[in-house]
Amino acid sequence: MTGVLLEKIADSGLEKAIRKCEFLREFEADHYDAGSSPVNVVGLELIWAGKPADAIKWLQFAAEIFPKEPDCYMCLGDAHLAAGDRDSARRCYERARAIGPNIMTEARLAELSSGTSD
């Protein structure tokens, strides 16, 4: 699913990729992993490509469709951090911790508190 979505972003833009993801989740779930992991990977790929604004928009969509998945909020926090918005990143990491605490969430919050996450 990740490859299909990244191709759609490259060919048609973010909005059409979001619609494609919705379609795949609804009608093609038997053929694609429609869970949060491939959707999050798309967001991470956008961050790594230096497109944090697109990553934020994509990962906000991911958090809407997977509101109980802490990884969605972790990735969204990473996107905000890449965009330089430490306050939004902190809120996302805190939301992830509230859903399902883990060592990565705690590490990100500790980095933000110590100022080492630039």
GROMACS elastic network, one bead per residue, 0.5 to 0.9 nm:
[ bonds ]
;  ai    aj funct       b0    kb
    1     4     6  0.52043   500
    1     5     6  0.62354   500
    1     6     6  0.86427   500
    1    21     6  0.83368   500
    1    24     6  0.82999   500
    1    31     6  0.88183   500
    1    32     6  0.55424   500
    1    33     6  0.62163   500
    1    34     6  0.73284   500
    1    38     6  0.62618   500
    1    39     6  0.78936   500
    2     5     6  0.52138   500
    2     6     6  0.60970   500
    2     7     6  0.85101   500
    2    33     6  0.88388   500
    2    37     6  0.88756   500
    2    38     6  0.50872   500
    2    39     6  0.65729   500
    2    40     6  0.87671   500
    2    41     6  0.67928   500
    2    42     6  0.59993   500
    3     6     6  0.51519   500
    3     7     6  0.60387   500
    3     8     6  0.85161   500
    3    38     6  0.88102   500
    3    42     6  0.83470   500
    4     7     6  0.51940   500
    4     8     6  0.62097   500
    4     9     6  0.87629   500
    4    17     6  0.87555   500
    4    20     6  0.87868   500
    4    21     6  0.89245   500
    5     9     6  0.62182   500
    5    10     6  0.86439   500
    5    17     6  0.57494   500
    5    18     6  0.81278   500
    5    20     6  0.72269   500
    5    21     6  0.68618   500
    5    39     6  0.83013   500
    5    42     6  0.71807   500
    6     9     6  0.50725   500
    6    10     6  0.62355   500
    6    11     6  0.86058   500
    6    17     6  0.77307   500
    6    42     6  0.64299   500
    6    45     6  0.83302   500
    6    46     6  0.88641   500
    7    10     6  0.50898   500
    7    11     6  0.60442   500
    7    12     6  0.82856   500
    7    17     6  0.84477   500
    8    11     6  0.50866   500
    8    12     6  0.55001   500
    8    13     6  0.66331   500
    8    14     6  0.77184   500
    8    16     6  0.70119   500
    8    17     6  0.52248   500
    8    18     6  0.89797   500
    8    20     6  0.77074   500
    9    12     6  0.54516   500
    9    14     6  0.50453   500
    9    15     6  0.80109   500
    9    16     6  0.71826   500
    9    17     6  0.53641   500
    9    18     6  0.86224   500
   10    13     6  0.60492   500
   10    14     6  0.82139   500
   10    17     6  0.89670   500
   12    15     6  0.80070   500
   12    16     6  0.60600   500
   12    17     6  0.72216   500
   13    16     6  0.57752   500
   13    17     6  0.63821   500
   13    18     6  0.89285   500
   14    17     6  0.50119   500
   14    18     6  0.62192   500
   14    19     6  0.87530   500
   14    54     6  0.72268   500
   14    57     6  0.84413   500
   14    58     6  0.74540   500
   15    18     6  0.51396   500
   15    19     6  0.64410   500
   15    20     6  0.86606   500
   15    58     6  0.88322   500
   16    19     6  0.50183   500
   16    20     6  0.60565   500
   16    21     6  0.85700   500
   17    21     6  0.60891   500
   17    22     6  0.85766   500
   18    21     6  0.50852   500
   18    22     6  0.62988   500
   18    23     6  0.86566   500
   18    58     6  0.73742   500
   18    61     6  0.76683   500
   19    22     6  0.50686   500
   19    23     6  0.61846   500
   19    24     6  0.86388   500
   20    23     6  0.50096   500
   20    24     6  0.60898   500
   20    25     6  0.85327   500
   21    24     6  0.50868   500
   21    25     6  0.60644   500
   21    26     6  0.85056   500
   21    34     6  0.83799   500
   21    39     6  0.82282   500
   22    25     6  0.52175   500
   22    26     6  0.61644   500
   22    27     6  0.85114   500
   23    26     6  0.51675   500
   23    27     6  0.57769   500
   23    28     6  0.71828   500
   23    29     6  0.89779   500
   24    27     6  0.53878   500
   24    29     6  0.59951   500
   24    31     6  0.85266   500
   24    32     6  0.72896   500
   24    34     6  0.73200   500
   25    28     6  0.59628   500
   25    29     6  0.50599   500
   25    30     6  0.88566   500
   25    32     6  0.79189   500
   25    33     6  0.83985   500
   25    34     6  0.53461   500
   25    35     6  0.83774   500
   26    29     6  0.63500   500
   26    34     6  0.87971   500
   27    30     6  0.80698   500
   28    31     6  0.54732   500
   28    32     6  0.63899   500
   28    34     6  0.84031   500
   29    32     6  0.52077   500
   29    33     6  0.65651   500
   29    34     6  0.56434   500
   30    33     6  0.77392   500
   30    34     6  0.84513   500
   31    34     6  0.87004   500
   32    35     6  0.88156   500
   33    36     6  0.85370   500
   33    37     6  0.83621   500
   33    38     6  0.70962   500
   34    37     6  0.82844   500
   34    38     6  0.73606   500
   34    39     6  0.78866   500
   35    38     6  0.66445   500
   35    39     6  0.71920   500
   35    66     6  0.83079   500
   36    39     6  0.52078   500
   36    40     6  0.59886   500
   36    41     6  0.86168   500
   36    62     6  0.71799   500
   36    63     6  0.88375   500
   36    65     6  0.84884   500
   36    66     6  0.65650   500
   36    69     6  0.73492   500
   36    71     6  0.79426   500
   36    72     6  0.71301   500
   37    40     6  0.51192   500
   37    41     6  0.61907   500
   37    42     6  0.88413   500
   37    71     6  0.80482   500
   37    72     6  0.83792   500
   38    41     6  0.50185   500
   38    42     6  0.65035   500
   38    43     6  0.89682   500
   39    42     6  0.53457   500
   39    43     6  0.68195   500
   39    58     6  0.84539   500
   39    59     6  0.79582   500
   39    62     6  0.65208   500
   39    72     6  0.85636   500
   40    43     6  0.51016   500
   40    44     6  0.63012   500
   40    45     6  0.86461   500
   40    58     6  0.85690   500
   40    59     6  0.68054   500
   40    62     6  0.70035   500
   40    71     6  0.75643   500
   40    72     6  0.62222   500
   40    75     6  0.66373   500
   40    76     6  0.86292   500
   41    45     6  0.60455   500
   41    46     6  0.85750   500
   41    75     6  0.86462   500
   42    45     6  0.50687   500
   42    46     6  0.63497   500
   42    47     6  0.88100   500
   42    55     6  0.79603   500
   42    58     6  0.79473   500
   42    59     6  0.85286   500
   43    46     6  0.51009   500
   43    47     6  0.63973   500
   43    48     6  0.87511   500
   43    52     6  0.85983   500
   43    54     6  0.79536   500
   43    56     6  0.75072   500
   43    57     6  0.87160   500
   43    58     6  0.60227   500
   43    59     6  0.57874   500
   43    62     6  0.86645   500
   43    75     6  0.71492   500
   43    76     6  0.79046   500
   43    79     6  0.78131   500
   44    48     6  0.61796   500
   44    49     6  0.85163   500
   44    55     6  0.70259   500
   44    59     6  0.88209   500
   44    75     6  0.68046   500
   44    76     6  0.88533   500
   44    78     6  0.82407   500
   44    79     6  0.76867   500
   45    48     6  0.50380   500
   45    49     6  0.60634   500
   45    50     6  0.87330   500
   45    51     6  0.87191   500
   45    55     6  0.80462   500
   46    50     6  0.64808   500
   46    51     6  0.52230   500
   46    52     6  0.64854   500
   46    53     6  0.86662   500
   46    54     6  0.66561   500
   46    55     6  0.51777   500
   46    56     6  0.89291   500
   46    58     6  0.87388   500
   46    79     6  0.86439   500
   47    50     6  0.52430   500
   47    51     6  0.53210   500
   47    53     6  0.84309   500
   47    54     6  0.80820   500
   47    55     6  0.57995   500
   47    56     6  0.86457   500
   47    78     6  0.80645   500
   47    79     6  0.61143   500
   47    82     6  0.69678   500
   47    83     6  0.89086   500
   48    51     6  0.73483   500
   48    52     6  0.82915   500
   49    52     6  0.82271   500
   50    53     6  0.88844   500
   50    82     6  0.82893   500
   51    54     6  0.55037   500
   51    55     6  0.62335   500
   51    56     6  0.87816   500
   51    79     6  0.87690   500
   51    82     6  0.87551   500
   51    83     6  0.85356   500
   52    56     6  0.60168   500
   52    57     6  0.86118   500
   52    78     6  0.88683   500
   52    79     6  0.53750   500
   52    80     6  0.70687   500
   52    81     6  0.85764   500
   52    82     6  0.59460   500
   52    83     6  0.54500   500
   53    56     6  0.51346   500
   53    57     6  0.64020   500
   53    58     6  0.86605   500
   53    79     6  0.76207   500
   53    80     6  0.81431   500
   53    82     6  0.89393   500
   53    83     6  0.68924   500
   54    57     6  0.51692   500
   54    58     6  0.60932   500
   54    59     6  0.84852   500
   54    79     6  0.88457   500
   55    58     6  0.50450   500
   55    59     6  0.58757   500
   55    60     6  0.83397   500
   55    75     6  0.88217   500
   55    76     6  0.75732   500
   55    79     6  0.59061   500
   55    80     6  0.85396   500
   56    59     6  0.51608   500
   56    60     6  0.59412   500
   56    61     6  0.85382   500
   56    75     6  0.87983   500
   56    76     6  0.60177   500
   56    77     6  0.85014   500
   56    78     6  0.88741   500
   56    79     6  0.55513   500
   56    80     6  0.65578   500
   56    83     6  0.86371   500
   57    60     6  0.52144   500
   57    61     6  0.64449   500
   57    62     6  0.88011   500
   57    76     6  0.88469   500
   58    61     6  0.51770   500
   58    62     6  0.63605   500
   58    63     6  0.88483   500
   58    76     6  0.86252   500
   59    63     6  0.60680   500
   59    64     6  0.84552   500
   59    72     6  0.66333   500
   59    73     6  0.78243   500
   59    75     6  0.69958   500
   59    76     6  0.53276   500
   59    79     6  0.80268   500
   60    63     6  0.50716   500
   60    64     6  0.62656   500
   60    65     6  0.88373   500
   60    72     6  0.81969   500
   60    73     6  0.83503   500
   60    76     6  0.67822   500
   61    64     6  0.50747   500
   61    65     6  0.64468   500
   61    66     6  0.85723   500
   62    65     6  0.52968   500
   62    66     6  0.59069   500
   62    67     6  0.79180   500
   62    72     6  0.62406   500
   62    73     6  0.86811   500
   62    76     6  0.87091   500
   63    68     6  0.79996   500
   63    69     6  0.74937   500
   63    70     6  0.87174   500
   63    71     6  0.88908   500
   63    72     6  0.53695   500
   63    73     6  0.64682   500
   63    76     6  0.80037   500
   64    67     6  0.54366   500
   65    68     6  0.88920   500
   66    69     6  0.55512   500
   66    70     6  0.87303   500
   66    72     6  0.71353   500
   67    70     6  0.79216   500
   67    72     6  0.77789   500
   67    73     6  0.84922   500
   67    99     6  0.89852   500
   68    72     6  0.84933   500
   68    96     6  0.86689   500
   68    99     6  0.63866   500
   68   100     6  0.85723   500
   69    72     6  0.56922   500
   69    73     6  0.73310   500
   69    96     6  0.75977   500
   69    99     6  0.71630   500
   69   100     6  0.79268   500
   70    73     6  0.53156   500
   70    74     6  0.62436   500
   70    75     6  0.87593   500
   70    93     6  0.84078   500
   70    95     6  0.74049   500
   70    97     6  0.70352   500
   70    98     6  0.82138   500
   70    99     6  0.57449   500
   70   100     6  0.59098   500
   70   101     6  0.80479   500
   70   105     6  0.88698   500
   71    75     6  0.60575   500
   71    76     6  0.83490   500
   71    96     6  0.68307   500
   71   100     6  0.89593   500
   72    75     6  0.53111   500
   72    76     6  0.61045   500
   72    77     6  0.85396   500
   72    92     6  0.88729   500
   72    96     6  0.77756   500
   73    77     6  0.59219   500
   73    78     6  0.84711   500
   73    89     6  0.88518   500
   73    91     6  0.88807   500
   73    92     6  0.51256   500
   73    93     6  0.62789   500
   73    94     6  0.85668   500
   73    95     6  0.66332   500
   73    96     6  0.52736   500
   73    97     6  0.89678   500
   74    77     6  0.50403   500
   74    78     6  0.62694   500
   74    79     6  0.87438   500
   74    89     6  0.83703   500
   74    92     6  0.63888   500
   74    93     6  0.55322   500
   74    94     6  0.88854   500
   74    95     6  0.84509   500
   74    96     6  0.60281   500
   74    97     6  0.88150   500
   74   104     6  0.84668   500
   74   105     6  0.69606   500
   74   108     6  0.86959   500
   75    79     6  0.62538   500
   75    80     6  0.86937   500
   75    92     6  0.84791   500
   75    93     6  0.87516   500
   76    79     6  0.50140   500
   76    80     6  0.62877   500
   76    81     6  0.85686   500
   76    88     6  0.89290   500
   76    89     6  0.72570   500
   76    92     6  0.65017   500
   76    93     6  0.83616   500
   77    80     6  0.50949   500
   77    81     6  0.61070   500
   77    82     6  0.85661   500
   77    85     6  0.89170   500
   77    86     6  0.84055   500
   77    88     6  0.68353   500
   77    90     6  0.67498   500
   77    91     6  0.75423   500
   77    93     6  0.58266   500
   77    96     6  0.89893   500
   77   108     6  0.89703   500
   78    82     6  0.61110   500
   78    83     6  0.86038   500
   78    89     6  0.64899   500
   78    92     6  0.86299   500
   78    93     6  0.86290   500
   78   108     6  0.88474   500
   79    82     6  0.50075   500
   79    83     6  0.62705   500
   79    84     6  0.86904   500
   79    85     6  0.87267   500
   79    89     6  0.75779   500
   80    84     6  0.62723   500
   80    85     6  0.51454   500
   80    86     6  0.67641   500
   80    87     6  0.84025   500
   80    88     6  0.61166   500
   80    89     6  0.50652   500
   80    90     6  0.88451   500
   80    92     6  0.85845   500
   81    85     6  0.53232   500
   81    86     6  0.54524   500
   81    87     6  0.85342   500
   81    88     6  0.77919   500
   81    89     6  0.54552   500
   81    90     6  0.85673   500
   81   117     6  0.80010   500
   81   118     6  0.76752   500
   82    85     6  0.75281   500
   82    86     6  0.88333   500
   82    89     6  0.89981   500
   82   118     6  0.81999   500
   83    86     6  0.84761   500
   84    87     6  0.89595   500
   84    89     6  0.87018   500
   84   118     6  0.79542   500
   85    88     6  0.56179   500
   85    89     6  0.62494   500
   85    90     6  0.87477   500
   86    90     6  0.60420   500
   86    91     6  0.86438   500
   86   112     6  0.73303   500
   86   117     6  0.88731   500
   87    90     6  0.51170   500
   87    91     6  0.63390   500
   87    92     6  0.87480   500
   88    91     6  0.50645   500
   88    92     6  0.62425   500
   88    93     6  0.86632   500
   89    92     6  0.51554   500
   89    93     6  0.62110   500
   89    94     6  0.85676   500
   89   109     6  0.89348   500
   89   112     6  0.86747   500
   90    93     6  0.51089   500
   90    94     6  0.60424   500
   90    95     6  0.85072   500
   90   108     6  0.82827   500
   90   109     6  0.65867   500
   90   112     6  0.72067   500
   91    94     6  0.50724   500
   91    95     6  0.61197   500
   91    96     6  0.86288   500
   92    95     6  0.50119   500
   92    96     6  0.62035   500
   92    97     6  0.86185   500
   93    97     6  0.61558   500
   93    98     6  0.86308   500
   93   105     6  0.59414   500
   93   106     6  0.82006   500
   93   108     6  0.71708   500
   93   109     6  0.66527   500
   94    98     6  0.61843   500
   94    99     6  0.87211   500
   94   105     6  0.77424   500
   94   106     6  0.88701   500
   94   109     6  0.76684   500
   95    98     6  0.50487   500
   95    99     6  0.63657   500
   95   100     6  0.87151   500
   96    99     6  0.52125   500
   96   100     6  0.61237   500
   96   101     6  0.68280   500
   96   102     6  0.87184   500
   96   105     6  0.69125   500
   97   100     6  0.52134   500
   97   102     6  0.69325   500
   97   105     6  0.60914   500
   97   106     6  0.75876   500
   98   101     6  0.64304   500
  100   105     6  0.89726   500
  101   104     6  0.84241   500
  101   105     6  0.65759   500
  101   106     6  0.75312   500
  102   105     6  0.55143   500
  102   106     6  0.64984   500
  102   107     6  0.87731   500
  103   106     6  0.51400   500
  103   107     6  0.60734   500
  103   108     6  0.86957   500
  104   108     6  0.61734   500
  104   109     6  0.85957   500
  105   108     6  0.52407   500
  105   109     6  0.62551   500
  105   110     6  0.85677   500
  106   109     6  0.51544   500
  106   110     6  0.60315   500
  106   111     6  0.85517   500
  107   110     6  0.50505   500
  107   111     6  0.61163   500
  107   112     6  0.86415   500
  108   111     6  0.50831   500
  108   112     6  0.62673   500
  108   113     6  0.86600   500
  108   117     6  0.76868   500
  109   112     6  0.50842   500
  109   113     6  0.61740   500
  109   114     6  0.86392   500
  110   113     6  0.50137   500
  110   114     6  0.61345   500
  110   115     6  0.84423   500
  110   116     6  0.86789   500
  110   117     6  0.89843   500
  111   114     6  0.51586   500
  111   115     6  0.59032   500
  111   116     6  0.51895   500
  111   117     6  0.52532   500
  111   118     6  0.89463   500
  112   115     6  0.50512   500
  112   116     6  0.64407   500
  112   117     6  0.57012   500
  112   118     6  0.85538   500
  113   116     6  0.79554   500
  113   117     6  0.87948   500
  114   117     6  0.79862   500
  115   118     6  0.73008   500
